[in-house]
Amino acid sequence: MKALITASLIAFSTLGAVSAQAASDHAGHAGHAGHAMASPSAASAEMQMIDAQVKKVDKAAGKVTLSHGPLTNLNMPAMTMVLKVSNVAWLDQMKTGDKIRFMAENVNGAITVVHFEPAK
């Protein structure tokens, strides 16, 4: 019984320390008055934009073939591959030979372009 009480006290004190640490870690992340905070996905999209060249646009399938740099967030090397697009209207803005910048994620098991912009 003494061992059970001791184990319980250790567990509760550890949880308290973890909760206090988590609270202090998040305290510095609060937005400043008048400044909107970027969402984590917006920040990661900005940091992970990949240069690519459009090789083929397949509007019927909702896919684009891109020759692109490494997709570090997906642990993939540079290559040419077919990707789905999360917004099929983007395919109207792409044509073979265009240079673009994009962000891809694994969406339901399919590598999908989730953000795109024409290269500058």
PyRosetta script that sets phi, psi and omega in degrees:
from pyrosetta import init, pose_from_sequence

init()
pose = pose_from_sequence("MKALITASLIAFSTLGAVSAQAASDHAGHAGHAGHAMASPSAASAEMQMIDAQVKKVDKAAGKVTLSHGPLTNLNMPAMTMVLKVSNVAWLDQMKTGDKIRFMAENVNGAITVVHFEPAK")
pose.set_psi(1, -41.7)
pose.set_omega(1, 179.0)
pose.set_phi(2, -61.1)
pose.set_psi(2, -38.5)
pose.set_omega(2, 179.4)
pose.set_phi(3, -65.1)
pose.set_psi(3, -39.7)
pose.set_omega(3, 179.5)
pose.set_phi(4, -64.2)
pose.set_psi(4, -43.7)
pose.set_omega(4, 179.5)
pose.set_phi(5, -65.3)
pose.set_psi(5, -43.0)
pose.set_omega(5, 178.9)
pose.set_phi(6, -62.1)
pose.set_psi(6, -45.3)
pose.set_omega(6, 179.3)
pose.set_phi(7, -62.3)
pose.set_psi(7, -41.4)
pose.set_omega(7, 179.4)
pose.set_phi(8, -63.5)
pose.set_psi(8, -44.1)
pose.set_omega(8, 179.9)
pose.set_phi(9, -63.1)
pose.set_psi(9, -40.2)
pose.set_omega(9, 178.1)
pose.set_phi(10, -63.8)
pose.set_psi(10, -44.3)
pose.set_omega(10, 179.8)
pose.set_phi(11, -61.8)
pose.set_psi(11, -46.3)
pose.set_omega(11, -179.6)
pose.set_phi(12, -65.4)
pose.set_psi(12, -39.5)
pose.set_omega(12, -180.0)
pose.set_phi(13, -68.5)
pose.set_psi(13, -34.9)
pose.set_omega(13, 177.1)
pose.set_phi(14, -66.2)
pose.set_psi(14, -44.4)
pose.set_omega(14, 178.8)
pose.set_phi(15, -61.9)
pose.set_psi(15, -40.0)
pose.set_omega(15, 178.3)
pose.set_phi(16, -62.0)
pose.set_psi(16, -41.8)
pose.set_omega(16, 180.0)
pose.set_phi(17, -66.0)
pose.set_psi(17, -40.4)
pose.set_omega(17, 179.3)
pose.set_phi(18, -65.7)
pose.set_psi(18, -43.9)
pose.set_omega(18, 179.5)
pose.set_phi(19, -62.4)
pose.set_psi(19, -42.8)
pose.set_omega(19, 179.4)
pose.set_phi(20, -63.8)
pose.set_psi(20, -41.8)
pose.set_omega(20, 179.1)
pose.set_phi(21, -64.2)
pose.set_psi(21, -43.7)
pose.set_omega(21, -179.9)
pose.set_phi(22, -62.3)
pose.set_psi(22, -41.2)
pose.set_omega(22, 179.8)
pose.set_phi(23, -63.8)
pose.set_psi(23, -42.4)
pose.set_omega(23, -179.6)
pose.set_phi(24, -70.7)
pose.set_psi(24, -32.9)
pose.set_omega(24, 177.7)
pose.set_phi(25, -63.9)
pose.set_psi(25, -37.6)
pose.set_omega(25, -176.6)
pose.set_phi(26, -84.6)
pose.set_psi(26, -16.2)
pose.set_omega(26, -177.8)
pose.set_phi(27, -60.7)
pose.set_psi(27, -35.9)
pose.set_omega(27, -178.9)
pose.set_phi(28, -78.4)
pose.set_psi(28, -5.0)
pose.set_omega(28, -177.2)
pose.set_phi(29, -96.2)
pose.set_psi(29, 0.8)
pose.set_omega(29, -178.6)
pose.set_phi(30, -64.8)
pose.set_psi(30, 145.6)
pose.set_omega(30, 179.5)
pose.set_phi(31, -70.4)
pose.set_psi(31, 154.4)
pose.set_omega(31, 177.0)
pose.set_phi(32, -88.0)
pose.set_psi(32, 151.2)
pose.set_omega(32, 179.9)
pose.set_phi(33, -56.2)
pose.set_psi(33, 130.3)
pose.set_omega(33, 177.6)
pose.set_phi(34, 83.4)
pose.set_psi(34, -1.9)
pose.set_omega(34, -179.4)
pose.set_phi(35, -118.3)
pose.set_psi(35, 124.9)
pose.set_omega(35, 176.9)
pose.set_phi(36, -79.5)
pose.set_psi(36, 142.7)
pose.set_omega(36, 177.6)
pose.set_phi(37, -90.6)
pose.set_psi(37, 139.9)
pose.set_omega(37, 176.4)
pose.set_phi(38, -75.0)
pose.set_psi(38, 143.3)
pose.set_omega(38, 177.1)
pose.set_phi(39, -73.2)
pose.set_psi(39, 154.7)
pose.set_omega(39, -179.9)
pose.set_phi(40, -57.2)
pose.set_psi(40, -37.6)
pose.set_omega(40, -178.6)
pose.set_phi(41, -69.4)
pose.set_psi(41, -35.0)
pose.set_omega(41, 177.2)
pose.set_phi(42, -66.2)
pose.set_psi(42, -41.5)
pose.set_omega(42, 179.3)
pose.set_phi(43, -65.0)
pose.set_psi(43, -43.0)
pose.set_omega(43, -178.8)
pose.set_phi(44, -69.3)
pose.set_psi(44, -34.2)
pose.set_omega(44, 178.3)
pose.set_phi(45, -64.1)
pose.set_psi(45, -41.0)
pose.set_omega(45, 179.5)
pose.set_phi(46, -65.8)
pose.set_psi(46, -38.8)
pose.set_omega(46, -177.2)
pose.set_phi(47, -78.6)
pose.set_psi(47, -21.2)
pose.set_omega(47, -171.8)
pose.set_phi(48, -111.2)
pose.set_psi(48, 18.4)
pose.set_omega(48, -179.1)
pose.set_phi(49, -64.2)
pose.set_psi(49, 132.2)
pose.set_omega(49, -175.9)
pose.set_phi(50, -115.2)
pose.set_psi(50, 136.5)
pose.set_omega(50, 175.6)
pose.set_phi(51, -77.3)
pose.set_psi(51, 141.2)
pose.set_omega(51, 179.9)
pose.set_phi(52, -153.0)
pose.set_psi(52, 163.9)
pose.set_omega(52, 171.6)
pose.set_phi(53, -121.9)
pose.set_psi(53, 133.8)
pose.set_omega(53, 179.5)
pose.set_phi(54, -74.6)
pose.set_psi(54, 124.0)
pose.set_omega(54, 178.3)
pose.set_phi(55, -99.9)
pose.set_psi(55, -32.7)
pose.set_omega(55, -178.8)
pose.set_phi(56, -161.0)
pose.set_psi(56, 143.1)
pose.set_omega(56, 175.6)
pose.set_phi(57, -117.1)
pose.set_psi(57, 124.8)
pose.set_omega(57, 179.2)
pose.set_phi(58, -118.9)
pose.set_psi(58, 86.3)
pose.set_omega(58, -177.0)
pose.set_phi(59, -62.3)
pose.set_psi(59, -38.2)
pose.set_omega(59, -178.1)
pose.set_phi(60, -61.1)
pose.set_psi(60, -37.8)
pose.set_omega(60, -178.9)
pose.set_phi(61, -91.5)
pose.set_psi(61, -9.9)
pose.set_omega(61, -177.4)
pose.set_phi(62, 69.8)
pose.set_psi(62, 35.9)
pose.set_omega(62, -175.7)
pose.set_phi(63, -133.5)
pose.set_psi(63, 159.1)
pose.set_omega(63, 176.7)
pose.set_phi(64, -135.9)
pose.set_psi(64, 141.6)
pose.set_omega(64, 174.4)
pose.set_phi(65, -98.2)
pose.set_psi(65, 123.7)
pose.set_omega(65, -177.9)
pose.set_phi(66, -124.3)
pose.set_psi(66, 141.1)
pose.set_omega(66, 167.9)
pose.set_phi(67, -99.7)
pose.set_psi(67, 114.0)
pose.set_omega(67, -168.1)
pose.set_phi(68, -134.3)
pose.set_psi(68, 165.2)
pose.set_omega(68, 174.1)
pose.set_phi(69, -76.0)
pose.set_psi(69, -178.7)
pose.set_omega(69, -178.4)
pose.set_phi(70, -61.6)
pose.set_psi(70, 137.8)
pose.set_omega(70, 174.9)
pose.set_phi(71, -98.5)
pose.set_psi(71, 85.6)
pose.set_omega(71, -173.5)
pose.set_phi(72, -62.9)
pose.set_psi(72, -34.1)
pose.set_omega(72, 179.9)
pose.set_phi(73, -68.0)
pose.set_psi(73, -19.8)
pose.set_omega(73, 179.0)
pose.set_phi(74, -109.0)
pose.set_psi(74, 1.9)
pose.set_omega(74, 178.9)
pose.set_phi(75, 60.5)
pose.set_psi(75, 42.6)
pose.set_omega(75, -178.3)
pose.set_phi(76, -119.8)
pose.set_psi(76, 138.8)
pose.set_omega(76, 177.6)
pose.set_phi(77, -76.0)
pose.set_psi(77, 172.0)
pose.set_omega(77, 174.1)
pose.set_phi(78, -61.1)
pose.set_psi(78, 140.5)
pose.set_omega(78, 179.9)
pose.set_phi(79, -171.1)
pose.set_psi(79, 179.1)
pose.set_omega(79, 171.0)
pose.set_phi(80, -109.9)
pose.set_psi(80, 127.6)
pose.set_omega(80, -177.9)
pose.set_phi(81, -152.7)
pose.set_psi(81, 162.2)
pose.set_omega(81, 176.9)
pose.set_phi(82, -92.0)
pose.set_psi(82, 130.6)
pose.set_omega(82, 179.7)
pose.set_phi(83, -127.9)
pose.set_psi(83, 147.1)
pose.set_omega(83, 170.3)
pose.set_phi(84, -74.9)
pose.set_psi(84, 162.5)
pose.set_omega(84, 173.4)
pose.set_phi(85, -121.5)
pose.set_psi(85, 140.7)
pose.set_omega(85, -178.2)
pose.set_phi(86, -75.8)
pose.set_psi(86, -18.2)
pose.set_omega(86, 178.3)
pose.set_phi(87, -132.2)
pose.set_psi(87, 104.6)
pose.set_omega(87, -175.3)
pose.set_phi(88, -63.9)
pose.set_psi(88, -19.4)
pose.set_omega(88, 177.0)
pose.set_phi(89, -63.5)
pose.set_psi(89, -25.5)
pose.set_omega(89, 177.5)
pose.set_phi(90, -60.8)
pose.set_psi(90, -30.0)
pose.set_omega(90, -178.1)
pose.set_phi(91, -63.9)
pose.set_psi(91, -25.1)
pose.set_omega(91, 175.9)
pose.set_phi(92, -71.5)
pose.set_psi(92, -18.5)
pose.set_omega(92, -178.2)
pose.set_phi(93, -96.9)
pose.set_psi(93, -0.2)
pose.set_omega(93, -178.1)
pose.set_phi(94, -117.0)
pose.set_psi(94, 146.0)
pose.set_omega(94, 171.0)
pose.set_phi(95, -143.6)
pose.set_psi(95, 158.2)
pose.set_omega(95, -178.8)
pose.set_phi(96, -52.4)
pose.set_psi(96, 132.0)
pose.set_omega(96, 179.4)
pose.set_phi(97, 97.2)
pose.set_psi(97, -17.4)
pose.set_omega(97, 179.1)
pose.set_phi(98, -62.4)
pose.set_psi(98, 144.3)
pose.set_omega(98, 171.5)
pose.set_phi(99, -100.0)
pose.set_psi(99, 130.7)
pose.set_omega(99, -178.5)
pose.set_phi(100, -132.5)
pose.set_psi(100, 171.6)
pose.set_omega(100, 169.1)
pose.set_phi(101, -125.4)
pose.set_psi(101, 139.2)
pose.set_omega(101, -175.6)
pose.set_phi(102, -149.2)
pose.set_psi(102, 167.7)
pose.set_omega(102, 173.4)
pose.set_phi(103, -128.2)
pose.set_psi(103, 134.6)
pose.set_omega(103, 179.3)
pose.set_phi(104, -122.9)
pose.set_psi(104, 148.6)
pose.set_omega(104, 175.9)
pose.set_phi(105, -138.6)
pose.set_psi(105, 161.3)
pose.set_omega(105, 174.4)
pose.set_phi(106, -84.0)
pose.set_psi(106, 110.0)
pose.set_omega(106, -179.2)
pose.set_phi(107, -114.4)
pose.set_psi(107, 110.2)
pose.set_omega(107, -179.4)
pose.set_phi(108, 52.6)
pose.set_psi(108, 40.9)
pose.set_omega(108, 175.9)
pose.set_phi(109, 85.2)
pose.set_psi(109, 2.0)
pose.set_omega(109, 179.5)
pose.set_phi(110, -119.8)
pose.set_psi(110, 131.7)
pose.set_omega(110, 176.3)
pose.set_phi(111, -69.6)
pose.set_psi(111, 121.9)
pose.set_omega(111, -170.1)
pose.set_phi(112, -130.6)
pose.set_psi(112, 135.7)
pose.set_omega(112, 173.1)
pose.set_phi(113, -73.6)
pose.set_psi(113, 118.8)
pose.set_omega(113, -177.9)
pose.set_phi(114, -108.2)
pose.set_psi(114, -10.1)
pose.set_omega(114, 175.9)
pose.set_phi(115, -154.0)
pose.set_psi(115, 142.6)
pose.set_omega(115, -179.1)
pose.set_phi(116, -152.5)
pose.set_psi(116, 148.6)
pose.set_omega(116, 172.1)
pose.set_phi(117, -152.1)
pose.set_psi(117, 149.5)
pose.set_omega(117, 175.6)
pose.set_phi(118, -63.8)
pose.set_psi(118, 144.5)
pose.set_omega(118, 178.1)
pose.set_phi(119, -70.4)
pose.set_psi(119, 147.9)
pose.set_omega(119, -179.4)
pose.set_phi(120, -94.9)
pose.dump_pdb("model.pdb")
